[in-house]
Structure formats: structure tokens, C-alpha cells
Amino acid sequence: MPLSNCLSVPLLTEDDAFVKKSLGLVCSVGQVCDVSGSALVTEGGAEVLCSVHGPRSSQKNQTMDSAQVDCEVRYAPLVEAPTFSTFGTTGVVSTTSMDTSSSSSTQMTTTSSSASGQPKSFIEKMICENLRVALLGMIRVESYPKMNISIHTTVMESSGNIGQDLAAAITCVSLALADASIEMLDLVTASTVGLPSEQGGQPIIHHSVPVGDQRASSYVTVCSRCNAPEIPQIWSEGRLNAQQLFRLLEEGCRRNTVKQTLVEAALREKVVKGI
């Protein structure tokens, strides 16, 4: 997707403008030298740096008709990785369309973990796999036969919540790919919203997930395309019924729509500086 596609600014309603102010999202591109593209995203206590190398010729990929995409996620050496809740986790690993006129199936994979958490390498691998699901479908790999694209992501600061770290990483990688001028179907953004225990019989949605917030019993991370009604990836943690899940998905998509203006503004700034 050419950067010129991001030059038009979507109009926000007054309510959306309030959500935009409360997001606390700070993003920029071109933060790393001697790479094809890079981005830095800070949100909700998480700070993520991503660099992209390529596309470049690969001796191991000479027989392939499309690019091979390598993805790596690491927490900085002194940064402690977050742990799962006692409720376990659920990841959606297939694309879901938000267009009700079309039918689409969604596959679920569920894993459980104790409150003591898992080794840092396990969390890094889990976030990496979710990044691949969210972004591989957006990259036009067929445009780069016999090529290799390497994505290196470092979590400089953790929010203390896996979903929030994942959301920041997805947005950051999408920006870095655009900065590297990798052809993509669309930009994607991701948001994490939490559902605390019921208060007065009515569930209340957190519009953001505070660092180390123990009141929220469930979280949902929603990744959605900026210019199409599709959700490439969903990550949830905790126990949710269908109605609660729908409400969190709806709020997450709304936040992603608002984030689009901030993400595209960072790309417009890069284009303007290059003129």
C-alpha cells in the first residue's frame, strides 16, 4: 500500500475525538538507521520498537513464488514479561469479516496457564505467532518472489498485560512495514479493552487497560484493518459470554478506527519530510 494512500484525513465525531484524546497512543516511524523501515509505538504502558529488513534476495527461497516472512519478538533484557490470568486464554486464528451479509467461519484455539505465568521465551513465541496471523494476510508476498522479509520487534517496556503488549506490537509492525514501502493490502491497528467484574449488575467496559489492573476479569485484543470491515486477529483472556465478547469487540473496533488517524498522521509526517 503506497504511503500516498494515507494523505487523506478521516473526519472524527466529537465522541471519537474524546476517545482519541484518551488513547495515549504515540507513534513515529524512521527510528532506526540502516534498515528498510522502522517504527516506535507507545500505548497503555507498553513501548514497542520494530525494524524491517528487506525485501532482499534469499538463497534459501529461490524456488518459492512468494516472499518468506520471518518474524521475531523479544522483550528487552531487563523487561519482565507479563503472565496469563488463571482463566486461560483464547486466540482467534482466522480472519473474521464484519460484513454481516457474508458468512465466515471462525476457528478458536484455547490454552491454559497458571497465574505463575510461563517463561519469557514462551510469551515471546506466543506474541510472535499472533503477530504473524494478524499481518501475514496483509503483506502482498506474491509481489516478492525469491525474497525474504525480516521483522524484528523489541518490547522496550511492558504494560504488564499480554494483550496490551500484543496490541502495541501489531500497530508498530504495521507502521514499520509501511515505512519500509512493503506492498500491503491495508494497514492494521490493534486495541485492548477490559471487562471488570460486574458493578451493580451491569458490566462496565474499560476504555483502556491500566498497567497491572487487577479489577478487570477479562481482556480482548482486537486487530482490524483500517480500510476494510475485517478483523484479522482476536486475542482474549478470561471468561466471556457471547454478549460480553461482542461488546468488547465493538469497542475495540471503534478504538482502532480512531487510532487510524494517528497512525496515518505518522506516515504523512514521514512523507512530508521526504519531499
C-alpha angles and dihedrals in degrees: 000000000000117000088234088073088070096058095093115083118221114228117245128210120231090257092050090050089057091051090048090055092050095049096080089204116160118181136168138167135218095044097139127059126223095023132105093244141342142182141189122209128184121186139142094358093310122113117190130183120195132185127188125206119195159310085234135154115275124202090202093054102050094118096048124100092209139041123276112230118207117195128191129180124189135172112225112261097257095038116102115221117232123248134229123259120248090257096071128230140273127203127192108217102182133068116266121202119217090204105105091199091071127061120229134169125226124208121207130204120191131196131175131217137178123246088253087073132215134282115286090248091058092053091047092051092047093051090045092054091049090050090054092051092048097047111024092076090054097054116086093226091169088068091066110051116183089009136121128217118194122198118193117188126185124189102216094180128014124220090211089246123093094212093051092049089049092049092052090047094052093050091045095050092047090053093047092051090051090048088053089054091239109166109250137173090229146332116264131206130190135206136186122216127179135212114210124201115291117281115200090348093298122104112229122209119223107224087207134015111244116220110269092358106171096181095075110087096187139027134193126194113201124195115192138170117256097223105026135054096249136117109206094183143016127186120187134180123190136021118313134166120217094265094050092047091052092050092051092047090050093051092045092053091048091053090048090054090054091046090056091075092054094046094048091046089059090052093046089053089054091050093049092050089051094054 
